[in-house]
Amino acid sequence: QVQLVESGGGLVQAGDSLRVSCAASGGTFSSWTMGWFRQAPGKEREFVAASSLSENYADSVKGRFTISRENRKSTVYLQMNFLKPEDTAVYYCAAVPFLTYAPSRLESTYAYWGQGTQVTVSL
C-alpha cells in the first residue's frame, strides 16, 4: 500500500522561506513521478511542481520554489523562498508509478495523494 505523508508546513511571514517534505512508502520511489499541488480556501486545487526525469513548475512559483528528491530516503521536498500571502494553501504531495521527461500538471495523472500540510503566509 502506497502511503505519502507530508510535513513541514507552518505559519511564516511574507518574504520568508519554508521547506515542506513528503515521505513515501510502499513502492519503488526512484521509479515514481512526484508532484506538489496546493489548494487555497475557496479555490480549486492547483499544480505547483513535479519531479521526474525532469522538473516542471507552475508559472506562479517559478524562480521561487524548488522541488527536489532524495531517493535513498524516499522523500520529495518543496523548498519555498520569497513566500507571498497568496501562497497560503494546503500543500499536497502526489505520486504516480512511472517516470517521464514531461511530468504532468494534471491531478488526474497522479494515483496516490497525501493528506496535506498547511502553509500560511502572513503580511
N, C-alpha and C positions, 0 to 999 in steps of 0.2 A: 504494500500500500504506500503510494507516494504521499509524503507529507511535507508541507512548506510552512515554516514558522518565521515570521518577521519580528524584528526587534530594533530598538534604537530610536524610535520616534520620541517626540517631546515638544516642549514649548521653547521657542527661540525668538530672538529679535530680528527684525529686518537687517540684512547685511551679514548675518551670522552664517556659520556652516554647520552641517549636521550629516552624519552618515547613518543610513539605515542598512540593516543586514537581513538576509533571508537564508536560513539553514534548511537544506533539503535532505530528505532521507527516503529510502525505499526504491532507489533506482540507480542507474549509471549516470551520475551528474555530468560527467565530462561529455556525454553524448546529447545533452539537452540544450535547447534554446531557452534562455531565461529572460523574462520581461518584468518590467515595473510599470504599473498603472496607478492612477490616483483618482479619487472621487471626492470632490468638494461638496459641501452642503448644498442641496437643491440642484446639483448638476449631475450629468451622466459621467460614468467612469471614462477616463481618457488615457491614452497611451503616453508613457513618459520616456522609456528607454528599453532597449533589448540588447542582449549579448548572445552571439552565436559564433559563426566563423568570421563575422564582422559585427560592428555595433550600429545601432540605429537610435536616433534621438528625435523627440518632438522639437519643433522649431522653438517653442516657448522655453525650453530648458537648455538648448544647445549652447555650449560655451560656459555654462554654469554648473551643470550636472555631469557626473562621470559614472558610468556603470563599469564594474569590474567583477572578476570572479576568481575564486581560489578553489580549484578543482579538488585538491587534496583534502580540503575541509568541507567540500560540497556546499559552498556558501557563495552567494552573489551579493554584491554591495551596490549601494547608490550613494555616492558622495555628492552632497548638495551644497554648493557655495553661493554666496551673494543671494541668500534667500529673500523672497518677497512675500508680502502678505497674501498675494494671490497663489502662492504655492501651498497654502493651507489646505490640507486634504487628508483623507485616509489613504495610505500608500499600500498597494497590494503587490505581492510577488506572484509571478505566474510561470509555468513551465510547460514545455511540450517536448516529447522524447525524440527529437531529431535535430540535426544541425543544418544550417543553411547560410549562404552568403548574403541573403536578404531577409534578416529576421523581421517577422511580421509585426505590424502595428495593430492588428485586429484582435479583439478579445476572443473571437470565435476560434482562432488558431490554437489557443492555449488550453491544454487539457486539465491542468491542475492549478489550484489557487490557494494562497494563504489566507489567513483571517484578517490581515491588515494591521497597520500600525499608524497611529495618529501623529501627524506633524502639524503644529500650529505656529505660525509666524506672526508676531505682533509688530506694531509700528514702533 
